[in-house]
């Protein structure tokens, strides 16, 4: 079972407009509502790939119930900690004429220390039954940089593989608890190591420095140039075939889902990187965030080029 953690779950609203105008009335041509938050954008592709997925975190109010109901068609099991306040919404505006994307991310409700302690008790029970735990994204108001650190520590105590995908102090403090894997971008690599990382070799050395401090797998996205991982099995780079991307929002989360699947299936890091890269690329072909079609993934999978660094 893959357990995903979304501490700041949301309703994602995607609006398609023709020529977005600031300060003007904009008519929406198409709209779609989906359960969101980075952890849920991991849950959906993992479930589509066939894994049993349990989603936890915080939800609240009528919006929280909507989020849970929206996960049912994917076969995702909900195990959220409920609050009275309403869950947030996040709005993504896609300008179909100018091909420009604009996002509005609500901050969400406030979580007290008492709320978090209640959640920690629930989380420990859930984590005991998991093969892999994937925790992603921001945290609600009221929580600080120690939030993920405490969750990672529980996973380590239980001997569970845990993926941490976040940023800022949540990441820098979270890796002190030594998660199994992190997926920093270039800015985060610079923050964690203090290195400029202007070239691939610099980024590789920075990732190796993080790895040597106790993070088993460090995966770094290179955007259109693929990605690379540093691990106990060695360092590998993945290059995906060129595709006509439709929506790249959430592709990093789909990659996390691929890593979680690989870990849960006991694949080698090379096979895991290939699967994660193919799922991420397949997700970019679809308008809905955190969604892919298995046929796309299966077609792309043998075309992913893996080289040892």
C-alpha positions as CSV (number, residue, x, y, z in Angstrom):
1,X,0.0,0.0,0.0
2,X,1.2,3.5,-0.8
3,X,0.2,6.1,1.8
4,X,0.1,9.7,0.6
5,X,0.2,12.8,2.8
6,X,-1.5,16.0,1.8
7,X,-1.5,18.4,4.8
8,X,-2.9,21.3,2.7
9,X,-5.4,19.5,0.4
10,X,-7.5,21.6,-1.9
11,X,-10.1,21.7,-4.6
12,X,-8.2,22.5,-7.8
13,X,-10.2,24.6,-10.3
14,X,-8.9,24.8,-13.8
15,X,-10.4,27.6,-16.0
16,X,-9.8,27.8,-19.8
17,X,-10.2,31.3,-21.2
18,X,-9.5,32.9,-24.6
19,X,-7.2,35.8,-23.9
20,X,-6.9,36.4,-20.2
21,X,-7.3,40.2,-19.3
22,X,-6.2,41.5,-16.0
23,X,-8.8,43.9,-14.5
24,X,-11.5,42.8,-17.0
25,X,-14.4,40.4,-16.9
26,X,-13.1,37.1,-18.3
27,X,-15.6,34.5,-19.7
28,X,-14.6,30.9,-18.9
29,X,-14.8,28.6,-21.8
30,X,-14.2,25.4,-19.9
31,X,-13.8,24.5,-16.2
32,X,-12.9,21.4,-14.3
33,X,-12.8,20.7,-10.5
34,X,-10.5,18.0,-9.2
35,X,-9.1,17.0,-5.8
36,X,-5.8,18.8,-5.4
37,X,-2.8,19.4,-3.3
38,X,0.6,17.9,-4.3
39,X,0.0,14.7,-2.2
40,X,-3.2,14.0,-4.0
41,X,-1.5,14.7,-7.3
42,X,0.7,11.8,-6.3
43,X,-2.2,9.6,-5.2
44,X,-4.1,9.8,-8.5
45,X,-1.4,8.5,-10.9
46,X,-0.3,5.9,-8.4
47,X,-3.9,4.6,-8.3
48,X,-4.2,4.7,-12.1
49,X,-1.1,2.6,-12.3
50,X,-2.8,-0.1,-10.2
51,X,-1.5,0.5,-6.7
52,X,-3.6,0.5,-3.6
53,X,-3.5,4.1,-2.4
54,X,-4.6,5.5,1.0
55,X,-4.7,9.3,1.2
56,X,-4.3,11.2,4.5
57,X,-3.8,14.7,5.7
58,X,-6.2,17.4,6.7
59,X,-9.6,18.3,5.1
60,X,-12.4,20.4,6.5
61,X,-16.0,21.5,5.9
62,X,-18.1,20.8,2.8
63,X,-15.1,21.3,0.6
64,X,-13.3,18.6,2.5
65,X,-16.2,16.1,1.9
66,X,-16.1,17.1,-1.8
67,X,-12.3,16.3,-1.9
68,X,-13.0,12.8,-0.4
69,X,-15.9,12.1,-2.7
70,X,-13.8,13.1,-5.8
71,X,-11.2,10.5,-4.9
72,X,-13.6,7.6,-5.0
73,X,-13.7,7.2,-8.8
74,X,-9.9,6.7,-8.7
75,X,-10.3,3.9,-6.1
76,X,-8.3,6.0,-3.6
77,X,-9.1,5.3,0.1
78,X,-9.6,8.4,2.2
79,X,-8.2,8.5,5.7
80,X,-8.1,12.2,6.4
81,X,-8.2,14.0,9.7
82,X,-11.2,16.3,9.7
83,X,-11.5,19.9,10.8
84,X,-14.5,22.1,10.9
85,X,-13.0,24.9,8.8
86,X,-13.4,24.7,5.0
87,X,-10.6,23.3,2.8
88,X,-9.0,25.7,0.4
89,X,-9.4,26.1,-3.4
90,X,-6.6,26.6,-5.9
91,X,-7.4,28.2,-9.3
92,X,-5.4,27.6,-12.4
93,X,-6.3,29.9,-15.4
94,X,-5.1,28.7,-18.8
95,X,-5.1,31.3,-21.5
96,X,-5.7,29.2,-24.6
97,X,-4.8,32.0,-27.0
98,X,-1.5,33.2,-25.5
99,X,-0.6,29.9,-23.9
100,X,0.0,31.5,-20.5
101,X,-0.9,29.9,-17.2
102,X,-1.8,31.9,-14.1
103,X,-2.4,30.4,-10.6
104,X,-4.1,31.5,-7.4
105,X,-3.4,29.4,-4.4
106,X,-5.5,30.0,-1.2
107,X,-3.6,29.6,2.1
108,X,-6.3,27.3,3.7
109,X,-7.3,26.8,7.3
110,X,-5.2,27.0,10.5
111,X,-4.1,23.8,12.2
112,X,-3.4,23.9,16.0
113,X,-0.8,21.8,17.8
114,X,-3.7,19.8,19.3
115,X,-5.0,19.1,15.8
116,X,-1.5,18.0,14.6
117,X,-1.0,15.7,17.6
118,X,-4.3,14.1,16.8
119,X,-3.2,13.6,13.2
120,X,0.1,12.2,14.3
121,X,-1.7,9.4,16.2
122,X,-3.7,8.6,13.1
123,X,-0.7,8.8,10.8
124,X,1.3,6.4,12.9
125,X,-1.4,3.7,12.6
126,X,-1.7,4.3,8.8
127,X,2.1,4.3,8.3
128,X,2.4,0.9,10.0
129,X,0.4,-0.7,7.1
130,X,2.2,1.1,4.3
131,X,5.0,-0.1,2.0
132,X,5.9,3.5,1.0
133,X,4.8,6.9,2.4
134,X,4.9,9.9,0.0
135,X,4.4,13.3,1.6
136,X,4.3,16.4,-0.5
137,X,3.6,20.1,-0.7
138,X,3.0,23.0,1.7
139,X,1.5,22.9,5.2
140,X,-1.5,24.8,6.6
141,X,-1.1,27.9,8.7
142,X,-0.2,26.9,12.3
143,X,2.5,24.3,11.3
144,X,6.2,25.1,10.9
145,X,9.3,23.5,9.4
146,X,9.2,20.7,11.9
147,X,5.9,19.3,10.6
148,X,7.4,17.0,8.0
149,X,10.4,16.3,10.2
150,X,8.1,14.7,12.8
151,X,6.3,12.7,10.2
152,X,9.5,11.4,8.5
153,X,10.8,10.5,12.0
154,X,7.8,8.3,12.6
155,X,8.3,6.5,9.2
156,X,12.0,5.9,10.1
157,X,11.0,4.5,13.5
158,X,8.7,2.1,11.7
159,X,11.3,1.2,9.0
160,X,9.2,2.5,6.2
161,X,10.4,4.1,2.9
162,X,9.4,7.7,2.9
163,X,9.5,10.3,0.1
164,X,9.6,14.0,1.0
165,X,8.7,16.5,-1.7
166,X,8.5,20.0,-0.4
167,X,10.5,23.3,-0.3
168,X,12.1,25.9,1.9
169,X,12.4,25.3,5.7
170,X,10.0,22.3,5.4
171,X,12.6,20.6,3.2
172,X,15.8,21.8,5.0
173,X,14.4,20.7,8.3
174,X,12.7,17.6,6.9
175,X,15.9,16.1,5.6
176,X,17.4,16.3,9.1
177,X,15.2,13.2,9.8
178,X,16.7,11.5,6.7
179,X,13.8,10.6,4.4
180,X,14.5,7.8,1.9
181,X,14.1,10.2,-1.0
182,X,13.8,13.9,-1.9
183,X,13.2,15.5,-5.3
184,X,14.7,19.1,-5.1
185,X,14.7,21.5,-8.1
186,X,17.7,23.6,-8.9
187,X,16.9,26.4,-6.5
188,X,16.4,23.9,-3.7
189,X,19.7,22.1,-4.4
190,X,21.4,25.5,-4.1
191,X,19.6,26.3,-0.8
192,X,20.5,22.9,0.7
193,X,24.2,23.0,-0.3
194,X,25.1,26.6,-0.9
195,X,26.5,25.7,-4.3
196,X,25.8,27.6,-7.5
197,X,25.2,24.5,-9.6
198,X,25.5,26.2,-12.9
199,X,26.4,23.0,-14.7
200,X,25.2,19.4,-14.6
201,X,28.4,18.2,-12.9
202,X,27.9,20.8,-10.2
203,X,24.3,19.6,-9.6
204,X,25.4,16.0,-9.6
205,X,28.1,16.8,-6.9
206,X,25.6,18.7,-4.9
207,X,23.1,15.8,-5.0
208,X,25.9,13.4,-4.0
209,X,26.7,15.7,-1.0
210,X,23.0,15.4,0.2
211,X,23.1,11.7,-0.4
212,X,26.2,11.3,1.7
213,X,24.4,12.9,4.6
214,X,21.8,10.2,4.7
215,X,19.2,10.7,2.0
216,X,19.2,7.4,0.1
217,X,17.8,8.7,-3.2
218,X,18.2,12.3,-4.5
219,X,16.2,12.9,-7.7
220,X,16.7,16.2,-9.6
221,X,14.5,17.3,-12.5
222,X,16.2,19.0,-15.4
223,X,12.9,20.1,-17.1
224,X,12.9,19.3,-20.8
225,X,16.3,17.7,-20.4
226,X,15.0,14.9,-18.2
227,X,16.2,14.1,-14.7
228,X,18.9,12.3,-12.8
229,X,19.2,10.4,-9.5
230,X,21.9,9.8,-7.0
231,X,21.4,6.6,-5.0
232,X,23.1,3.7,-3.3
233,X,23.0,1.8,-6.6
234,X,24.8,4.6,-8.4
235,X,23.9,7.8,-10.4
236,X,21.7,7.7,-13.4
237,X,20.2,10.1,-15.9
238,X,16.9,9.8,-17.7
239,X,16.0,11.4,-21.0
240,X,12.4,11.2,-22.3
241,X,11.3,11.4,-25.9
242,X,10.0,14.7,-27.2
243,X,6.2,15.1,-26.6
244,X,3.6,17.7,-27.3
245,X,2.9,18.7,-23.7
246,X,-0.7,19.8,-22.9
247,X,-0.4,20.5,-19.1
248,X,2.8,20.2,-17.2
249,X,1.3,21.2,-13.8
250,X,1.7,18.2,-11.5
251,X,4.2,16.3,-13.7
252,X,6.7,16.4,-10.8
253,X,4.0,14.8,-8.6
254,X,3.4,12.1,-11.2
255,X,7.1,11.4,-11.1
256,X,6.9,11.0,-7.3
257,X,4.1,8.5,-7.9
258,X,6.4,6.6,-10.2
259,X,9.1,6.4,-7.6
260,X,6.6,5.3,-4.9
261,X,5.4,2.6,-7.3
262,X,9.0,1.5,-8.0
263,X,9.9,1.3,-4.3
264,X,6.7,-0.6,-3.4
265,X,7.4,-3.1,-6.3
266,X,11.0,-3.6,-5.3
267,X,12.4,-2.4,-8.6
268,X,16.0,-1.3,-9.1
269,X,16.6,2.4,-9.0
270,X,17.2,2.3,-12.8
271,X,13.9,0.7,-13.5
272,X,12.2,3.0,-11.0
273,X,13.6,6.1,-12.7
274,X,12.4,4.8,-16.1
275,X,8.9,4.2,-14.8
276,X,8.8,7.5,-13.0
277,X,9.9,9.4,-16.1
278,X,7.4,7.6,-18.4
279,X,4.5,8.4,-16.0
280,X,5.6,12.0,-15.7
281,X,5.8,12.4,-19.5
282,X,2.4,10.6,-20.0
283,X,0.8,13.0,-17.5
284,X,2.0,16.0,-19.5
285,X,-0.1,14.8,-22.4
286,X,-3.4,15.2,-20.5
287,X,-5.2,18.3,-19.5
288,X,-6.3,17.1,-16.1
289,X,-3.6,17.5,-13.4
290,X,-2.3,14.3,-11.8
291,X,-3.8,12.1,-14.5
292,X,-2.4,9.9,-17.2
293,X,-3.5,7.1,-19.5
294,X,-1.7,3.8,-19.1
295,X,-1.4,3.3,-22.9
296,X,0.6,6.6,-23.1
297,X,2.9,5.5,-20.3
298,X,3.5,2.0,-21.8
299,X,4.3,3.6,-25.2
300,X,6.8,6.1,-23.7
301,X,8.4,3.6,-21.3
302,X,10.7,1.8,-23.7
303,X,11.7,5.1,-25.3
304,X,13.1,6.5,-22.0
305,X,16.9,6.6,-22.3
306,X,18.8,5.8,-19.1
307,X,22.5,6.3,-18.8
308,X,24.8,5.8,-15.8
309,X,26.7,8.9,-14.7
